[in-house]
């Protein structure tokens, strides 16, 4: 992630982002250009969203989103999560920004992995609605699921090949291999 080294306000960021053809994330006054993703990154995110869509069905009060809608907490950050679910009716009024997700998933990339595992997770923990943070590896079939067990305590469950992934926040269970369907071999 590359930051623009000048502080800007959230109002300036939102105005510029609305006009921009490129996506940028915002964290405490700094703006970060979003790096392009790989085909496997895109496929993993698609597979997860398809599993969520099939699970939620048409009558759910919950909604899922891809990396085109921002997750926000106060003026601290605006992030484009690879996938997230919100069931809060307050999130239906703004088409661009959601503030009450219960599940957030990030597909890890070499350029963003350290940030996703550390600072972004610290930021996401400020969201009182967040129950699960899911980190999906591109390099190996591995998923790490961090679950809130108390307001400030989280537990981590790691899934490997042959495991069934359980997303307790939305009651979804699936074979880990389903996330990695249709991927091209890495060269």
N, C-alpha and C positions, 0 to 999 in steps of 0.2 A: 504494500500500500504506500502510495506517495502522497504526502500532505502538501497542500498549498501553504507556505509558511506565514501567511498573514491571518490574524484573528478576524473572523467575521461573525456577525450576530446571527441568531437563528432566523430572523426575518430576512436578512440578506441571503442566507443559504437557501431558504425555501423559495424565494423569488428566482434566484439563479438556477436552482435545480428544476423548477417548473419550466424554464426556458431552454434548458440544456438538452442536447441529444444524447449526451453521455451521463451515466449515473455516477453520483458521488455520495459518500457517506460523510456524516458530520459528527464530530466528537469534541465537545467542550471548546468550540470556537475554531477548530481546524477542520478543513475539508479534505477528504481523501478520494482520489480518483479510483473507481472500481476497475480492477484488472479484468481482462478478458478471461473467460473460463474455457476449459477443454471440453471436447465432445463427451468424454466420460463423466465429467462433472455435471454437465447438463442432463445426461441420461440418468444418473443416480438421482438427481433432484426430481426429474420427471417420474421415475419409478416410485419414489416416495409419495409424491403428490397423487399419483394414480391409486396407490394403496389407500391413502387417506380419503380420496374421493369415493372410491368403492365402499369403504367402510362407513362413511358418514351418510351417504345416500342423499336423496332429494329433500327429505323432510327434517333434516337436522337443524337445530338452532345455531350450530357451529358453522364457521366458514374457514376455508383454508386459502392460503395465498402463496404465490411464488415470489421470486426475487424482484418483483416490479413494484411492490408496495412497501412502504417504509414502516419500521417499528420504531416507536419514539418513547422516550421518558423525559418529561419536563423539557428543559433546554439543554440537557446533558448530551443526548445523542439521537441521531436518526440513522438507523441501519437498514440495509436491504438484506434480510435473512433469506436463505435459499428456499426455505419453506416454513410456514407457521400456521397455527390454528388459533382462532379466537372464538369464544362462545358468548362474549359479552355484547349485549345489544348496543352499548355506547359506541362500539366500533363500526356500527353501520352508517353513521352520519358523515364520515369523511372517507372519500374514495381513494385517497392517496396515503393516509397515515393511520396506523392502528396502534393503540396504546395499552391494550389489555390481553395480550396473547397468553394462552395456557401452555402451548407447546411451540418451541422454536428449534429448527434443525439447520445445521450448517454442514455443507460438504467441504471437507478440508482440502485446501490447495497448498502447494509448497510455499507460495508467497504470503498466505494469510493464516496458515495453521497456528503459529505461535500466538498471534493476536486473538484468533477464535478461541483457543484453549485457555487463555489467561484474561487479558483486559476486557475482551468482549463479554466473556462469562461474568466477570465482576460487574460490568455495566448491566447486563441482563438481570442479574440478581436483584436489582432495585425494583423490578417490575413485580409488584405484589401478586399479580395474577399468574405469574409463570410457575408452572409445576414441573416441567421437564425441558431440558436442554440436550439435544441430540447432536452428536458429532460423528459424521460419517467419513471414513477414510476412502480416498481414491487409490492409494498405494497398495492397500491390502483389504481383504474382506473383513472389516472390523468396524464395529459401531460402539461408541461410548455414550451411555445414557446417564445424564446427571438428573437426579430427582430431588425435589425439595421435600424433606421429611418433617421439618419444622421451619419456622419463619427464617431462620438464619443458618440452618444446617442442611447439607445436601449429601446424598449418597450417590455413588457411581457404580453402574453395572456395565461390564464390557461384554460384548457379544462377538463370537468367532464363527467361522464356517461350521455349519451343522446346527447352530443355535436358532431358536425362535426368538425374535425381537419382541419385546412387550413394551408398548407405549401406554402406560397406565392412565395418563391424563385424558386420553380419548378412548380408552378401552380397545386398542388395536393390537393384534398379535399376528406376526407373519414370519416366514422363514427368511433368515438373513440373505439367502441367495436371491430372493426376489428383488432386493435393492440393486443387485449387480447384473441383472438380466440385460442382455443386448449390448454389453460393453465390448469395445474393441481392445485387443491386447495392447499393452503399453510397449512402446518401442524404445 
